[in-house]
Amino acid sequence: MKPASPVKPAGLVLAGGRGSRMGGPTPKPLTPLCGRPLVAHVIARLEPQADRIFLAAPRDRGYERFGLTLAPDRRPGLPGPLAGIEAGLAALPARRPGEPERRLLVVPGDTPFLPQDLAERLAQRAGERPVIAVFEGRLQPATGLWPGSLLADLTRWLDTGRPLAIRAFLEEVGFDTAAIDATPDAPAGDPFFNVNTPDDLVTAEAFLHRTSRG
């Protein structure tokens, strides 16, 4: 008998940021990268690794085009990605008795070179705490595998006006880490290369053009 296939997590793309460093009126995740919105590249990396994908993004801003379930912040006006993670955890189906823990693979909406095996690497360390990616000794707080059971703790954290940084919450509840290797599929081998500025966009486009030509 074949062993049961691992249960894929749900995916959450944090796409609510305005990206002021990019300039212009277009939200950063919708900025064109080689003919497609930046966030479309992220979604393409995530789709094979997740059983469904939520977009932590506002409604009526153009994100409906991707055909995914939107998980807008439940706290309009609250800055930072923690509110997006709360919305994603709240969107998970309710866990039934006897079912395994529901998990949410959280990634930023500006990282088009995510590892193809990210979910697998994080799941190897999965337990009762979030598992956060580490690359070359640097913690990637916005990239991790979160257990659905953390929703109540996160809601309480935000309700009481605690710090909005992901790392602050993680240090409060505790977390595990998973080291992610460098890859030839990303600029400078960095699978968490993120597009924050026009220069980053140029770098990403040049890399994609170069690799598409073989």
C-alpha positions as YAML, in Angstrom:
chain: A
units: angstrom
residues:
- id: 1
  name: MET
  ca: [0.00, 0.00, 0.00]
- id: 2
  name: LYS
  ca: [1.32, 3.43, -0.91]
- id: 3
  name: PRO
  ca: [1.78, 5.88, 1.97]
- id: 4
  name: ALA
  ca: [-0.81, 8.63, 2.09]
- id: 5
  name: SER
  ca: [0.16, 11.78, 0.24]
- id: 6
  name: PRO
  ca: [0.97, 14.71, 2.50]
- id: 7
  name: VAL
  ca: [-1.95, 17.09, 2.91]
- id: 8
  name: LYS
  ca: [-1.24, 20.32, 1.08]
- id: 9
  name: PRO
  ca: [-1.72, 23.52, 3.05]
- id: 10
  name: ALA
  ca: [-3.86, 26.40, 1.90]
- id: 11
  name: GLY
  ca: [-1.84, 29.30, 0.54]
- id: 12
  name: LEU
  ca: [-2.07, 32.98, 1.40]
- id: 13
  name: VAL
  ca: [-0.45, 35.70, -0.69]
- id: 14
  name: LEU
  ca: [0.00, 38.97, 1.22]
- id: 15
  name: ALA
  ca: [-0.96, 41.46, -1.48]
- id: 16
  name: GLY
  ca: [-2.35, 44.37, 0.50]
- id: 17
  name: GLY
  ca: [0.71, 46.64, 0.44]
- id: 18
  name: ARG
  ca: [0.71, 49.88, -1.52]
- id: 19
  name: GLY
  ca: [4.41, 49.72, -2.38]
- id: 20
  name: SER
  ca: [5.14, 53.44, -2.21]
- id: 21
  name: ARG
  ca: [8.80, 52.89, -3.10]
- id: 22
  name: MET
  ca: [7.76, 51.68, -6.55]
- id: 23
  name: GLY
  ca: [6.18, 55.04, -7.39]
- id: 24
  name: GLY
  ca: [3.07, 55.50, -9.49]
- id: 25
  name: PRO
  ca: [-0.59, 54.73, -8.74]
- id: 26
  name: THR
  ca: [-0.49, 50.97, -9.37]
- id: 27
  name: PRO
  ca: [-0.41, 48.76, -6.24]
- id: 28
  name: LYS
  ca: [2.95, 47.00, -6.12]
- id: 29
  name: PRO
  ca: [1.57, 43.45, -6.51]
- id: 30
  name: LEU
  ca: [-0.12, 44.51, -9.76]
- id: 31
  name: THR
  ca: [3.03, 46.08, -11.23]
- id: 32
  name: PRO
  ca: [3.83, 44.42, -14.58]
- id: 33
  name: LEU
  ca: [6.78, 42.02, -14.58]
- id: 34
  name: CYS
  ca: [7.57, 40.54, -17.99]
- id: 35
  name: GLY
  ca: [4.01, 41.05, -19.18]
- id: 36
  name: ARG
  ca: [2.22, 39.72, -16.09]
- id: 37
  name: PRO
  ca: [1.38, 41.30, -12.74]
- id: 38
  name: LEU
  ca: [4.09, 40.71, -10.15]
- id: 39
  name: VAL
  ca: [1.69, 38.81, -7.92]
- id: 40
  name: ALA
  ca: [0.81, 36.45, -10.80]
- id: 41
  name: HIS
  ca: [4.39, 35.13, -10.68]
- id: 42
  name: VAL
  ca: [4.00, 34.51, -6.94]
- id: 43
  name: ILE
  ca: [0.70, 32.71, -7.48]
- id: 44
  name: ALA
  ca: [2.27, 30.51, -10.16]
- id: 45
  name: ARG
  ca: [5.00, 29.43, -7.71]
- id: 46
  name: LEU
  ca: [2.45, 28.72, -5.00]
- id: 47
  name: GLU
  ca: [-0.26, 26.90, -6.97]
- id: 48
  name: PRO
  ca: [1.45, 23.47, -7.18]
- id: 49
  name: GLN
  ca: [2.16, 23.59, -3.44]
- id: 50
  name: ALA
  ca: [-1.27, 24.56, -2.06]
- id: 51
  name: ASP
  ca: [-4.72, 23.02, -2.20]
- id: 52
  name: ARG
  ca: [-6.28, 26.47, -2.51]
- id: 53
  name: ILE
  ca: [-4.97, 30.02, -2.51]
- id: 54
  name: PHE
  ca: [-6.32, 33.09, -0.77]
- id: 55
  name: LEU
  ca: [-5.28, 36.62, -1.65]
- id: 56
  name: ALA
  ca: [-4.97, 38.98, 1.31]
- id: 57
  name: ALA
  ca: [-5.98, 41.98, -0.77]
- id: 58
  name: PRO
  ca: [-8.73, 44.61, -0.82]
- id: 59
  name: ARG
  ca: [-11.80, 44.20, -2.98]
- id: 60
  name: ASP
  ca: [-12.45, 46.34, -6.06]
- id: 61
  name: ARG
  ca: [-8.76, 47.01, -6.70]
- id: 62
  name: GLY
  ca: [-8.29, 44.63, -9.61]
- id: 63
  name: TYR
  ca: [-7.39, 41.46, -7.71]
- id: 64
  name: GLU
  ca: [-10.59, 39.70, -8.75]
- id: 65
  name: ARG
  ca: [-8.98, 39.00, -12.14]
- id: 66
  name: PHE
  ca: [-6.97, 36.11, -10.68]
- id: 67
  name: GLY
  ca: [-10.07, 34.05, -9.88]
- id: 68
  name: LEU
  ca: [-8.94, 33.39, -6.30]
- id: 69
  name: THR
  ca: [-10.78, 33.87, -3.03]
- id: 70
  name: LEU
  ca: [-10.02, 37.30, -1.61]
- id: 71
  name: ALA
  ca: [-9.39, 37.54, 2.13]
- id: 72
  name: PRO
  ca: [-9.50, 41.29, 2.78]
- id: 73
  name: ASP
  ca: [-8.34, 42.61, 6.13]
- id: 74
  name: ARG
  ca: [-11.00, 42.44, 8.83]
- id: 75
  name: ARG
  ca: [-9.46, 45.61, 10.29]
- id: 76
  name: PRO
  ca: [-9.60, 48.37, 7.63]
- id: 77
  name: GLY
  ca: [-6.90, 50.96, 8.15]
- id: 78
  name: LEU
  ca: [-4.67, 48.74, 10.26]
- id: 79
  name: PRO
  ca: [-1.24, 48.72, 8.60]
- id: 80
  name: GLY
  ca: [1.00, 45.71, 8.32]
- id: 81
  name: PRO
  ca: [0.70, 42.09, 7.20]
- id: 82
  name: LEU
  ca: [-0.48, 40.62, 10.52]
- id: 83
  name: ALA
  ca: [-4.04, 41.68, 9.73]
- id: 84
  name: GLY
  ca: [-3.71, 39.91, 6.38]
- id: 85
  name: ILE
  ca: [-2.54, 36.73, 8.10]
- id: 86
  name: GLU
  ca: [-5.49, 36.99, 10.48]
- id: 87
  name: ALA
  ca: [-7.85, 37.23, 7.49]
- id: 88
  name: GLY
  ca: [-6.21, 34.20, 5.88]
- id: 89
  name: LEU
  ca: [-6.45, 32.08, 9.02]
- id: 90
  name: ALA
  ca: [-10.10, 33.09, 9.39]
- id: 91
  name: ALA
  ca: [-10.76, 31.96, 5.80]
- id: 92
  name: LEU
  ca: [-9.58, 28.40, 6.49]
- id: 93
  name: PRO
  ca: [-12.39, 25.81, 6.65]
- id: 94
  name: ALA
  ca: [-13.36, 24.77, 10.15]
- id: 95
  name: ARG
  ca: [-11.43, 21.78, 11.43]
- id: 96
  name: ARG
  ca: [-13.60, 18.72, 12.00]
- id: 97
  name: PRO
  ca: [-13.02, 16.17, 14.76]
- id: 98
  name: GLY
  ca: [-10.31, 13.72, 13.79]
- id: 99
  name: GLU
  ca: [-8.97, 15.88, 10.97]
- id: 100
  name: PRO
  ca: [-5.34, 17.03, 10.93]
- id: 101
  name: GLU
  ca: [-4.46, 20.62, 11.75]
- id: 102
  name: ARG
  ca: [-5.33, 23.07, 8.99]
- id: 103
  name: ARG
  ca: [-2.25, 24.98, 7.90]
- id: 104
  name: LEU
  ca: [-1.69, 28.17, 5.94]
- id: 105
  name: LEU
  ca: [1.38, 28.75, 3.78]
- id: 106
  name: VAL
  ca: [1.94, 32.52, 3.96]
- id: 107
  name: VAL
  ca: [4.09, 34.31, 1.37]
- id: 108
  name: PRO
  ca: [4.64, 37.96, 0.40]
- id: 109
  name: GLY
  ca: [3.10, 39.22, -2.83]
- id: 110
  name: ASP
  ca: [6.39, 40.64, -4.10]
- id: 111
  name: THR
  ca: [8.57, 37.50, -4.13]
- id: 112
  name: PRO
  ca: [8.35, 36.01, -7.65]
- id: 113
  name: PHE
  ca: [11.16, 33.45, -7.20]
- id: 114
  name: LEU
  ca: [9.84, 31.39, -4.29]
- id: 115
  name: PRO
  ca: [11.21, 27.83, -3.99]
- id: 116
  name: GLN
  ca: [9.25, 25.11, -5.75]
- id: 117
  name: ASP
  ca: [9.55, 22.96, -2.61]
- id: 118
  name: LEU
  ca: [8.81, 25.66, -0.03]
- id: 119
  name: ALA
  ca: [5.72, 23.95, 1.42]
- id: 120
  name: GLU
  ca: [7.53, 20.63, 1.67]
- id: 121
  name: ARG
  ca: [10.54, 22.12, 3.44]
- id: 122
  name: LEU
  ca: [8.42, 23.99, 5.96]
- id: 123
  name: ALA
  ca: [6.10, 21.02, 6.54]
- id: 124
  name: GLN
  ca: [9.07, 18.91, 7.64]
- id: 125
  name: ARG
  ca: [9.23, 21.06, 10.79]
- id: 126
  name: ALA
  ca: [5.47, 21.53, 11.25]
- id: 127
  name: GLY
  ca: [3.98, 21.18, 14.71]
- id: 128
  name: GLU
  ca: [1.93, 23.38, 16.99]
- id: 129
  name: ARG
  ca: [3.93, 26.52, 16.21]
- id: 130
  name: PRO
  ca: [4.49, 28.49, 13.01]
- id: 131
  name: VAL
  ca: [7.47, 27.40, 10.91]
- id: 132
  name: ILE
  ca: [9.31, 30.37, 9.40]
- id: 133
  name: ALA
  ca: [11.73, 30.26, 6.48]
- id: 134
  name: VAL
  ca: [15.38, 31.19, 7.01]
- id: 135
  name: PHE
  ca: [17.78, 31.98, 4.17]
- id: 136
  name: GLU
  ca: [21.51, 32.39, 4.79]
- id: 137
  name: GLY
  ca: [20.84, 33.02, 8.47]
- id: 138
  name: ARG
  ca: [18.18, 35.68, 7.83]
- id: 139
  name: LEU
  ca: [14.68, 35.09, 9.13]
- id: 140
  name: GLN
  ca: [11.92, 35.66, 6.55]
- id: 141
  name: PRO
  ca: [9.01, 36.52, 8.88]
- id: 142
  name: ALA
  ca: [6.45, 36.94, 6.08]
- id: 143
  name: THR
  ca: [7.16, 33.46, 4.67]
- id: 144
  name: GLY
  ca: [5.99, 30.60, 6.82]
- id: 145
  name: LEU
  ca: [3.59, 27.77, 7.56]
- id: 146
  name: TRP
  ca: [1.00, 28.74, 10.17]
- id: 147
  name: PRO
  ca: [-1.32, 26.37, 12.08]
- id: 148
  name: GLY
  ca: [-4.97, 27.37, 11.90]
- id: 149
  name: SER
  ca: [-5.23, 27.07, 15.68]
- id: 150
  name: LEU
  ca: [-3.27, 30.33, 16.03]
- id: 151
  name: LEU
  ca: [-6.21, 32.45, 14.86]
- id: 152
  name: ALA
  ca: [-7.52, 33.09, 18.37]
- id: 153
  name: ASP
  ca: [-4.10, 34.15, 19.67]
- id: 154
  name: LEU
  ca: [-3.52, 36.47, 16.72]
- id: 155
  name: THR
  ca: [-6.98, 38.04, 17.03]
- id: 156
  name: ARG
  ca: [-6.37, 38.66, 20.72]
- id: 157
  name: TRP
  ca: [-2.97, 40.21, 19.91]
- id: 158
  name: LEU
  ca: [-4.47, 42.64, 17.40]
- id: 159
  name: ASP
  ca: [-7.51, 43.41, 19.57]
- id: 160
  name: THR
  ca: [-5.27, 44.59, 22.39]
- id: 161
  name: GLY
  ca: [-3.15, 46.95, 20.29]
- id: 162
  name: ARG
  ca: [0.08, 44.96, 20.44]
- id: 163
  name: PRO
  ca: [2.96, 45.63, 17.97]
- id: 164
  name: LEU
  ca: [2.06, 45.07, 14.32]
- id: 165
  name: ALA
  ca: [5.35, 43.46, 13.27]
- id: 166
  name: ILE
  ca: [5.06, 39.76, 12.40]
- id: 167
  name: ARG
  ca: [8.26, 39.03, 14.28]
- id: 168
  name: ALA
  ca: [6.91, 40.54, 17.50]
- id: 169
  name: PHE
  ca: [3.94, 38.19, 17.44]
- id: 170
  name: LEU
  ca: [6.11, 35.21, 16.55]
- id: 171
  name: GLU
  ca: [8.41, 35.88, 19.47]
- id: 172
  name: GLU
  ca: [5.37, 36.02, 21.75]
- id: 173
  name: VAL
  ca: [3.88, 32.66, 20.69]
- id: 174
  name: GLY
  ca: [7.12, 30.90, 19.73]
- id: 175
  name: PHE
  ca: [8.11, 29.56, 16.34]
- id: 176
  name: ASP
  ca: [10.31, 27.04, 14.58]
- id: 177
  name: THR
  ca: [12.49, 27.64, 11.53]
- id: 178
  name: ALA
  ca: [13.37, 25.82, 8.33]
- id: 179
  name: ALA
  ca: [16.54, 26.61, 6.39]
- id: 180
  name: ILE
  ca: [15.97, 27.16, 2.67]
- id: 181
  name: ASP
  ca: [18.82, 26.66, 0.20]
- id: 182
  name: ALA
  ca: [20.05, 29.03, -2.47]
- id: 183
  name: THR
  ca: [18.70, 28.32, -5.94]
- id: 184
  name: PRO
  ca: [19.77, 29.00, -9.53]
- id: 185
  name: ASP
  ca: [16.15, 29.99, -10.21]
- id: 186
  name: ALA
  ca: [16.47, 33.40, -8.54]
- id: 187
  name: PRO
  ca: [18.69, 36.50, -8.81]
- id: 188
  name: ALA
  ca: [21.90, 35.98, -6.81]
- id: 189
  name: GLY
  ca: [20.47, 32.62, -5.76]
- id: 190
  name: ASP
  ca: [18.04, 34.30, -3.34]
- id: 191
  name: PRO
  ca: [14.61, 32.61, -3.49]
- id: 192
  name: PHE
  ca: [13.20, 35.42, -1.34]
- id: 193
  name: PHE
  ca: [14.36, 38.22, -3.63]
- id: 194
  name: ASN
  ca: [11.59, 40.78, -3.36]
- id: 195
  name: VAL
  ca: [10.64, 43.57, -5.72]
- id: 196
  name: ASN
  ca: [10.52, 46.72, -3.60]
- id: 197
  name: THR
  ca: [11.95, 49.37, -5.92]
- id: 198
  name: PRO
  ca: [12.15, 50.13, -9.66]
- id: 199
  name: ASP
  ca: [15.75, 48.85, -9.60]
- id: 200
  name: ASP
  ca: [14.56, 45.54, -8.13]
- id: 201
  name: LEU
  ca: [12.01, 45.31, -10.94]
- id: 202
  name: VAL
  ca: [14.74, 45.81, -13.54]
- id: 203
  name: THR
  ca: [16.82, 43.07, -11.89]
- id: 204
  name: ALA
  ca: [13.88, 40.65, -11.83]
- id: 205
  name: GLU
  ca: [12.99, 41.34, -15.46]
- id: 206
  name: ALA
  ca: [16.57, 40.91, -16.62]
- id: 207
  name: PHE
  ca: [16.84, 37.60, -14.77]
- id: 208
  name: LEU
  ca: [13.58, 36.27, -16.21]
- id: 209
  name: HIS
  ca: [14.52, 37.32, -19.74]
- id: 210
  name: ARG
  ca: [17.94, 35.70, -19.40]
- id: 211
  name: THR
  ca: [16.62, 32.41, -18.03]
- id: 212
  name: SER
  ca: [13.76, 32.23, -20.54]
- id: 213
  name: ARG
  ca: [16.31, 32.26, -23.34]
- id: 214
  name: GLY
  ca: [18.12, 29.34, -21.72]
...
